[in-house]
Amino acid sequence: MFDPKKLLNDLLNSPVPGGAEGGNNTVRDKASQVGQLAKDNPLVTGALAAVLLGTGAGRSITGSALKVGGVAAVAGLAYKAYQNYQSGQKAEEIEAQGAEQDVLTPPKDSDFAPETAPQGADEFTLSLVKAMIAAARADGHIDDNERARIAEKLSMGGYDEDAQNFIRAELSKPVDIDTLVSSAKTEAQRVELYTASRLAIDPQTRAERGYLDMLAGRLSLPDPLVDHIEATINQATT
């Protein structure tokens, strides 16, 4: 069985092949170039986000959120947004402050902590990966030809057969938002699913924005909480 945490980490922060000196560039730092990079560098392990998300990729996690990394970063961002929402302060006021807020791993006794997931950390991490792939498909840029190219690049890019089969299946079947929503067993997980989906894309089209709005509605997330998630991501990404 493949490691869902590795897939999630690759989607969140894949290094850009041929990036600038220092190695800190990610696919979302070079969003306008990732489509070509994926075509030119099919053998480079770590190009999963470039291959799947193309030029519709969201922005890379930076600062304190980057330090915690992977599933903890999603949980930390969701937890911070939820804390701010519960404080009663408006999202636009927090975002207007400008300074990045610290994003830390949620406390171990929090519903946001990965280890407290009632269905198990790996299973819920897999749900987060599915959420990101579903969001990446929202603008319809992944057609049959693109799926074939993705399948070829995955087989050449260092992902094991189980991971390849999982990704191919997620790309081939219709997006099942009912199953995605039902995979969240707690309120905290509903917030995390939306957070992961929003991290996958920087919505530029009506289809992308419409998908996120529909997902928020199906997850029963209040508009002010969604605004806090947006503000938190805006502060923690570039």
N, C-alpha and C positions, 0 to 999 in steps of 0.2 A: 504493500500500500504506500502511495506517495505521501509526502509530508505537506498537509494543507497550509501549515504556517509558512513554509518556504514559498509556496505559490502566492500567498497573500503578500509576503514581503517583496517578491518580485514585482507584483502588480503595483505596490505602493512606491517602490524606490529602485527600479532597475537602473543600473549604470548605463549611460549612453556610450555605445562603442565609439572610440576615437574622440572622447570628450577632452575638455581642456585640462591642462596640467593641474595636478592636485587630486583628480579623480572624484570630485564632488558633484559633477554634473549628473543629472538623472534625465530620464526620458521626458519628464515634464518641464525641465529647464530648457529643453530644446524641442518643444511641442511641434513647432513648424517643420522640424527636420526628421522626426521619428519615422514617418512613413518611408522615406527614402533610405534611412539608416537600416530599417528592417529588411528592405529589399537588397541592400548592398552587403549586409553583414548577417546572413542567415545562420552562420555557424557560431555566432557569439552567444554563449550562455548568459542569461540575464536580460535578454531582449524581449521577455514575455510581454511587458507593457507596451513596448513599441509595436510588437506584432499584433496584439489584441486591440489596443486602444487607438493606434494610428494617430492622426493629427487631432483627434477628439479627446486626447488625454487631458486629464485634469492637471493640477499643479503639484509640485513636489513638496513633501513635508519638510519643514526646516526647524531650526532652533531646538527647543526642549522636546518637541514631539518627535523629531528625528532621532534624538538620543535614546528614547525608549524603544522605538522601532516596531515594525510589524503589527501583530494583533494588539499589542499593548498600546501602540500609537492610536489605533482606531478607538480602543476602549478609553484611553486617556482623553482624546478629543471629545468623545461623546460625554464622558463624565464631566469635563470642564464646562461644556455647553449646558448640561443639565443643571450643574451647580449654579451657573449664571442665571439660568431661567428661573430656578427656584428662589434666587435672591430678590426677584421682583424688579431688578434694573432692566431697562429696555436694551435690546440688542444693539440698536444704533448708537446708544450712549457708550456702551462698552467698546464698540468698534471705533468710535470717534476718538477714544483715548489714544489710539495709535500704537502704543507700546504692546509688544507681544506678551501674552499671558503665559505663565509657566504651565506646561502640560506634562503631568506626571502619571506614572502607572497608578490606577485606582487602588485604594486600600484593599487589602486581601479580603476583608469582610463585606466589601461593597458588591452590589449586584452587577456592577460593571467589571469587576475583576474576572479575567478569563477563567481562573480556576474555580469560580463559583457557578459556572454554566451548568444548569440542571441536566442538559443532554450530553455534557462532556465538552471540554475545550476544543478538541479536534473537530468534533461534529459541527459546533457552532462556527468555528473558523472556516470550515468548508462552506457554510451558509454565507459568510461574509464574501468569500471568493465568488460564489454564485451571484451574489448581489452586484458585485463589481462588474462581472462579465455581462449580466443583464443590462446594467446601466450603459456599458460600452456599446451595446447593440441598439440603444434607443434611437439613434439617428439613422439606422438602417444601412450603415456603410459596410456592414459585414454581409455580403451576398454570397451566392454559391461559389463564385470564382475566388472571392477573398478567403472563404473557408478552406478551399483547396490549397491556396497558397500558405495559409496559416498552418494547416496540417503538415505540409512539406517542411516548413521551417521548424516546427516543433520537433519533428523526427530528427532534424539535423542539429538541434540546439541544446542537446544535453538533458532533456527531460525524459524520465523513464516512461515505459509503456503505459503504466497505470495513469500517470499524469496526463499523457497525451490523449488517452482514451476519454478521460474525464473532460478535458477541455473540448475535444471534438464533439462529445455528446452535448455539452452545454451550448455550443455554438449551433448545433444542428436542430435541436428540439425547440419548439415554441417557448417563449419566456412564460413561465408559470408563476405569475405573481401571487396566486393563492398559496401555493406551496412555499414560496419565499417568505411571505408574510407569516404563515403558520409556523415557520421554523424558529421564529422569535418567541420564546417561552415567557419572557418577562418584559416589563416596561423598558428596562435598561437595554435589553437586546433589541427592542424595536428602535430605540435611539441609535444604537450601534449599526444596525442594518442600513438606516438612512445615511448615517455618517460615512460608511464605507462606499455606498452608492454615489454619494456626492463627491467623495475623493476621487472616484474613478473618472469623472468627467467634469469639465468646466463648461457648464451648459451655455452653448452659443446658438442653438436652434430651438424652434418651438417644440420639436419632438423631444429633445433632451429635457427642456424645462417642464414640458407636459408630463413626461415620465416621472420626474422627481416629484412633481406636485401630486400625481396620482398615487405614487408610492407613499408619500407622507400621509395622504388621506386614508389609504388602506391600512397603514400602521397606526392610525388614530393619534397622530402627533399634532398637538395644537400649533397653530400658526406662530405664536410667539416662541415656542420651543424650536421650530424649524428655523426661525430667524436667528436664534442663538447659535444653532449648529452652523449656519452660514457664516455668521460673524466670527465664530471660533476658527473655522477652517480658513477664512480669509486672513486671519491674523497669524495662522500657523503654517501658511503655504506661500509659495512664490509663483 
